[in-house]
């Protein structure tokens, strides 16, 4: 009967989606009789070899990559440009890869395309990373020099140095900057900058590779500190006299961790605490243990503890436990929770797929405002460290995008924190837009939309126009007609003769006078809207790669890992669009 009904999807699509999305192994399609029978009832005959299943996955990935190439080529022909996010990842087998993502609002859906994983062989210096990036983009018909507005990476030394070689802009991830600010506040006790080989407790980063004088290959928090020292130069930030003590925070947080662990190890304590919780909250709520390398989980742990503090304190008295919490310690935990809660909300906002430099600026200003309003020792120190990290990583492009997005809001907004969020002036804006359009080789399609600029030569030539009128009167009608016809034979001047900076300044004047954005300002706005404030998309890709490269499936080939990651990103987008 199934022969009379056409299946909506072919077997190859179903198999590759089950492997990429559901984590099915290749041998599952060979050894599972139930699965093979289900496919057979659907009119499909599954291959009997895992190698054939692998070929199906690789073929599907190859076809989708060709479709992606054509899509990118169409967008380029329509005048669109892109930004990229990239990062480095090490698998369980100690093999290193680089993930590259291409971003543009013209893609629709998730507004990006995952370009897969590239195997890194040997030591990766900044120049080697640049070559890998350039070659991989070329496979998708993308030029790093002419098609990329900006590259967003983390603050590792090798990435920062590579960013200097890129012709476009380089945005250092703001989410990583917030992570470092939290570490500076809660864990670092010394004022002098740490070296690359120092570690920050209790954040247990994976052991780094040996360092050399060329480029650092480690991607931990200390490496970010060293790289940002180069980013910021010799900028000194005034340290307010705030009685915030990281050692005190560590001690109190460790006490909460010891309490949670002791309850987890003792069913009797867990039952006793559960009785108090049920009496107070009418439902079972359990204490949570945080992950030492995830400060957001620390906020959850402290939040649940504060919610159950009355029940916990009663249980501690019954147990005659050595662990106790004073009112000051409870207040300190409340301050930590309130501050980290606002920070987590801000991180989730700037890590959205539709985030831009302008929305990131708005989010960070909101974050600093809320921390200042908390008026606690911790919030003041956290806000100070955040301002330091933001200033190191924020690009002038954020202010230019704000200007292009809403001139009235840009001009009327009175920012007190101009040290952290400096406003570009008109000259800086014009220069930035000019350099951006020249780098991307933008040329308007319609000459009628180009504004007319009176240059000095045109003003000087106007003085001799009266003399020309006398000559015209002396010509015969035939000669005057011939002169007009000669104008039709003249070839138009090359656009390179136009003063691009002058055109942009004229459009600025019209825009600031209440008019619409002109051709050049509109194109610059479209380009800047695709710049990402964070490199979190690569972190999502690494999470997917870790989903495939488990201890059991650690022998996947580089080609298969690249194909699975590419397919997973594609099918995730398709599933989201169906919803």
ZIQUIZI-V880618 format. One record per residue. N is the residue number from 1. RES is the residue in one letter. OMEGA is omega in whole degrees, 0 to 359 (none if undefined). Layout:
BEGIN
N:RES:OMEGA + N:RES:OMEGA
END
This chain:
BEGIN
1:X:182 + 2:X:179 + 3:X:183 + 4:X:181 + 5:X:181 + 6:X:179 + 7:X:182 + 8:X:181 + 9:X:180 + 10:X:183 + 11:X:182 + 12:X:179 + 13:X:181 + 14:X:181 + 15:X:181 + 16:X:179 + 17:X:178 + 18:X:179 + 19:X:184 + 20:X:185 + 21:X:186 + 22:X:177 + 23:X:178 + 24:X:179 + 25:X:180 + 26:X:183 + 27:X:179 + 28:X:180 + 29:X:180 + 30:X:189 + 31:X:183 + 32:X:179 + 33:X:180 + 34:X:180 + 35:X:180 + 36:X:178 + 37:X:179 + 38:X:177 + 39:X:181 + 40:X:178 + 41:X:177 + 42:X:177 + 43:X:181 + 44:X:176 + 45:X:183 + 46:X:174 + 47:X:182 + 48:X:181 + 49:X:177 + 50:X:178 + 51:X:178 + 52:X:176 + 53:X:179 + 54:X:178 + 55:X:178 + 56:X:180 + 57:X:181 + 58:X:179 + 59:X:178 + 60:X:179 + 61:X:180 + 62:X:180 + 63:X:179 + 64:X:176 + 65:X:177 + 66:X:177 + 67:X:179 + 68:X:177 + 69:X:180 + 70:X:178 + 71:X:179 + 72:X:179 + 73:X:178 + 74:X:180 + 75:X:178 + 76:X:179 + 77:X:177 + 78:X:176 + 79:X:181 + 80:X:174 + 81:X:192 + 82:X:167 + 83:X:182 + 84:X:168 + 85:X:182 + 86:X:179 + 87:X:182 + 88:X:183 + 89:X:178 + 90:X:183 + 91:X:179 + 92:X:179 + 93:X:177 + 94:X:175 + 95:X:185 + 96:X:181 + 97:X:172 + 98:X:176 + 99:X:182 + 100:X:178 + 101:X:180 + 102:X:187 + 103:X:173 + 104:X:177 + 105:X:181 + 106:X:179 + 107:X:186 + 108:X:180 + 109:X:179 + 110:X:180 + 111:X:178 + 112:X:173 + 113:X:176 + 114:X:183 + 115:X:174 + 116:X:183 + 117:X:178 + 118:X:180 + 119:X:177 + 120:X:181 + 121:X:178 + 122:X:181 + 123:X:182 + 124:X:173 + 125:X:180 + 126:X:179 + 127:X:177 + 128:X:177 + 129:X:179 + 130:X:179 + 131:X:178 + 132:X:180 + 133:X:183 + 134:X:182 + 135:X:182 + 136:X:177 + 137:X:180 + 138:X:178 + 139:X:179 + 140:X:177 + 141:X:180 + 142:X:177 + 143:X:180 + 144:X:183 + 145:X:190 + 146:X:187 + 147:X:186 + 148:X:178 + 149:X:185 + 150:X:174 + 151:X:180 + 152:X:180 + 153:X:173 + 154:X:186 + 155:X:177 + 156:X:185 + 157:X:183 + 158:X:179 + 159:X:179 + 160:X:180 + 161:X:177 + 162:X:179 + 163:X:178 + 164:X:180 + 165:X:182 + 166:X:182 + 167:X:178 + 168:X:181 + 169:X:178 + 170:X:178 + 171:X:176 + 172:X:189 + 173:X:179 + 174:X:179 + 175:X:175 + 176:X:177 + 177:X:177 + 178:X:177 + 179:X:180 + 180:X:179 + 181:X:178 + 182:X:178 + 183:X:178 + 184:X:185 + 185:X:189 + 186:X:190 + 187:X:185 + 188:X:182 + 189:X:181 + 190:X:181 + 191:X:181 + 192:X:183 + 193:X:180 + 194:X:176 + 195:X:185 + 196:X:186 + 197:X:180 + 198:X:179 + 199:X:182 + 200:X:178 + 201:X:1 + 202:X:177 + 203:X:186 + 204:X:178 + 205:X:178 + 206:X:182 + 207:X:184 + 208:X:176 + 209:X:176 + 210:X:183 + 211:X:173 + 212:X:185 + 213:X:184 + 214:X:182 + 215:X:179 + 216:X:179 + 217:X:180 + 218:X:183 + 219:X:180 + 220:X:186 + 221:X:180 + 222:X:177 + 223:X:176 + 224:X:178 + 225:X:182 + 226:X:180 + 227:X:182 + 228:X:173 + 229:X:176 + 230:X:180 + 231:X:188 + 232:X:182 + 233:X:180 + 234:X:180 + 235:X:179 + 236:X:180 + 237:X:181 + 238:X:182 + 239:X:180 + 240:X:180 + 241:X:182 + 242:X:183 + 243:X:178 + 244:X:186 + 245:X:179 + 246:X:179 + 247:X:177 + 248:X:179 + 249:X:180 + 250:X:182 + 251:X:181 + 252:X:180 + 253:X:178 + 254:X:179 + 255:X:177 + 256:X:179 + 257:X:179 + 258:X:179 + 259:X:181 + 260:X:180 + 261:X:180 + 262:X:178 + 263:X:180 + 264:X:183 + 265:X:184 + 266:X:176 + 267:X:180 + 268:X:178 + 269:X:180 + 270:X:179 + 271:X:180 + 272:X:179 + 273:X:181 + 274:X:179 + 275:X:179 + 276:X:181 + 277:X:179 + 278:X:178 + 279:X:185 + 280:X:188 + 281:X:177 + 282:X:176 + 283:X:183 + 284:X:176 + 285:X:183 + 286:X:175 + 287:X:181 + 288:X:175 + 289:X:184 + 290:X:172 + 291:X:188 + 292:X:180 + 293:X:180 + 294:X:182 + 295:X:177 + 296:X:176 + 297:X:175 + 298:X:178 + 299:X:178 + 300:X:180 + 301:X:181 + 302:X:180 + 303:X:178 + 304:X:179 + 305:X:180 + 306:X:179 + 307:X:182 + 308:X:188 + 309:X:180 + 310:X:178 + 311:X:181 + 312:X:181 + 313:X:177 + 314:X:180 + 315:X:179 + 316:X:178 + 317:X:179 + 318:X:182 + 319:X:187 + 320:X:184 + 321:X:175 + 322:X:179 + 323:X:178 + 324:X:181 + 325:X:177 + 326:X:178 + 327:X:179 + 328:X:179 + 329:X:176 + 330:X:179 + 331:X:178 + 332:X:177 + 333:X:178 + 334:X:178 + 335:X:179 + 336:X:181 + 337:X:181 + 338:X:181 + 339:X:182 + 340:X:178 + 341:X:179 + 342:X:180 + 343:X:180 + 344:X:178 + 345:X:180 + 346:X:180 + 347:X:178 + 348:X:181 + 349:X:183 + 350:X:179 + 351:X:176 + 352:X:181 + 353:X:179 + 354:X:180 + 355:X:176 + 356:X:177 + 357:X:180 + 358:X:178 + 359:X:176 + 360:X:176 + 361:X:180 + 362:X:180 + 363:X:181 + 364:X:176 + 365:X:177 + 366:X:180 + 367:X:181 + 368:X:179 + 369:X:181 + 370:X:177 + 371:X:177 + 372:X:180 + 373:X:179 + 374:X:171 + 375:X:176 + 376:X:181 + 377:X:181 + 378:X:182 + 379:X:178 + 380:X:181 + 381:X:178 + 382:X:178 + 383:X:179 + 384:X:180 + 385:X:177 + 386:X:179 + 387:X:179 + 388:X:182 + 389:X:180 + 390:X:181 + 391:X:179 + 392:X:190 + 393:X:186 + 394:X:179 + 395:X:175 + 396:X:180 + 397:X:180 + 398:X:177 + 399:X:178 + 400:X:179 + 401:X:176 + 402:X:178 + 403:X:182 + 404:X:181 + 405:X:182 + 406:X:182 + 407:X:182 + 408:X:178 + 409:X:179 + 410:X:184 + 411:X:184 + 412:X:182 + 413:X:182 + 414:X:181 + 415:X:176 + 416:X:184 + 417:X:180 + 418:X:178 + 419:X:179 + 420:X:182 + 421:X:181 + 422:X:179 + 423:X:175 + 424:X:176 + 425:X:184 + 426:X:180 + 427:X:179 + 428:X:180 + 429:X:180 + 430:X:180 + 431:X:180 + 432:X:180 + 433:X:179 + 434:X:180 + 435:X:180 + 436:X:181 + 437:X:178 + 438:X:180 + 439:X:181 + 440:X:175 + 441:X:180 + 442:X:175 + 443:X:180 + 444:X:181 + 445:X:186 + 446:X:182 + 447:X:181 + 448:X:183 + 449:X:181 + 450:X:180 + 451:X:180 + 452:X:181 + 453:X:177 + 454:X:179 + 455:X:180 + 456:X:180 + 457:X:180 + 458:X:179 + 459:X:180 + 460:X:182 + 461:X:180 + 462:X:180 + 463:X:181 + 464:X:182 + 465:X:180 + 466:X:177 + 467:X:181 + 468:X:180 + 469:X:179 + 470:X:181 + 471:X:181 + 472:X:181 + 473:X:182 + 474:X:180 + 475:X:176 + 476:X:180 + 477:X:179 + 478:X:180 + 479:X:178 + 480:X:178 + 481:X:178 + 482:X:180 + 483:X:178 + 484:X:179 + 485:X:178 + 486:X:180 + 487:X:180 + 488:X:183 + 489:X:182 + 490:X:176 + 491:X:180 + 492:X:180 + 493:X:176 + 494:X:181 + 495:X:178 + 496:X:178 + 497:X:182 + 498:X:176 + 499:X:184 + 500:X:179 + 501:X:179 + 502:X:177 + 503:X:182 + 504:X:179 + 505:X:177 + 506:X:178 + 507:X:176 + 508:X:181 + 509:X:179 + 510:X:181 + 511:X:181 + 512:X:178 + 513:X:178 + 514:X:179 + 515:X:178 + 516:X:175 + 517:X:178 + 518:X:184 + 519:X:184 + 520:X:179 + 521:X:179 + 522:X:180 + 523:X:177 + 524:X:178 + 525:X:179 + 526:X:178 + 527:X:185 + 528:X:181 + 529:X:181 + 530:X:181 + 531:X:182 + 532:X:178 + 533:X:182 + 534:X:176 + 535:X:186 + 536:X:180 + 537:X:176 + 538:X:177 + 539:X:176 + 540:X:178 + 541:X:179 + 542:X:176 + 543:X:177 + 544:X:179 + 545:X:176 + 546:X:177 + 547:X:179 + 548:X:185 + 549:X:176 + 550:X:179 + 551:X:180 + 552:X:184 + 553:X:183 + 554:X:184 + 555:X:178 + 556:X:178 + 557:X:180 + 558:X:180 + 559:X:180 + 560:X:178 + 561:X:178 + 562:X:180 + 563:X:181 + 564:X:180 + 565:X:179 + 566:X:180 + 567:X:181 + 568:X:178 + 569:X:180 + 570:X:183 + 571:X:175 + 572:X:178 + 573:X:179 + 574:X:179 + 575:X:179 + 576:X:180 + 577:X:179 + 578:X:179 + 579:X:none
END
